[in-house]
Amino acid sequence: MTAPEDGTRLGADLAVADVRQPADVLIIPGGPEWERLIKDDAFLGVVRELNENARSTASVCTGAFLLRPAEPEVRTLREPAEHEAGRAG
């Protein structure tokens, strides 16, 4: 969580598994834990459920890797940017 002096706050109030209401917008952030989370079926199930009920879904950086197995039928409006981890050799 980030809370600079001006009061702007970036962080989560709930763990993803504790979200009980549909989200208007679902944003899947990237981060160093993506390789662990991509193997977590319970986490991906919650992401799938939230995605099904969201009006809009987006991902940032390695968050795209988490969104793809959660919803293989995701359609994009434009070509996604490629993360360096996804580039071949």
N, C-alpha and C positions, 0 to 999 in steps of 0.2 A: 504494500500500500504506500502511496505517496501522498504526503500532506505538506506542501510548501507553506511558507509564511503567509501567503496571500489567502489561504483557506481553501484553495482548490484541492480536491481529494480524488484520487484515482485508486480504487480498490473494490473489493467485494464485501458485501455485508453478510452473505450466506455462502456456504459451500454449495457447489453445483447440485449435490444430491438433496439439499434442503430446500430447493426452489419448488414451490407447490403451485404457483400460478403461471399461466402461459406468459411468455415474454413477447412484447411487440417486436423488439429487435434483439437478436441473439448474436453476440460477437465472441468468436473463439480466438483468444489471443495466443500468440506463440510463446515459447519459453523453453528453458532447458529440460523440463519434465516431459516433453512431448513423446520421447521414446518409451518412457514408462507408461504413460497414459494411453498410448495407442494399443497397448496390450491389455488394458483394463476394461473388460466387457461391461462391468457395471457402470463405469463412467461413460463409455460410449453409448450405452442404453439410455442414460439420462440425456446426453447430448442429442440423441436421435429423437427422443420424446419432445424435448424443448424445441428442436428444429421443426418438427412436424406442426407445432402449434404457433410458431413465430411468424409474423408477417414478413419479416426480412431477416436474413442470416448473412453474416460476413465473417471472414477470418483474416487474421493478420499473421504474416510470416509463417512459422511452422504450425500455427493453428490450422492451416489448410490440411495438414496431414491428419489431424484429429477429426476434422469435419468429414473427410472423404469416407472412412470406414463407417462412420455413424450414419451416413446417408449417401449410399452409392449412386443414387439417382439425382444428385444435386445438379442443377442446371445453372450455368453462369451466363450473365448478360454480356460479358466481354471476356477476353482471354485473361486467365489469371497470371499474375507475376510469378516467376519461378524463384524458389529459394535455392541457394547454392547447394544445400544438402540433397536436392533432387536432381542435380546435374550429373550426367554420366561422365566418368573418368576424365 
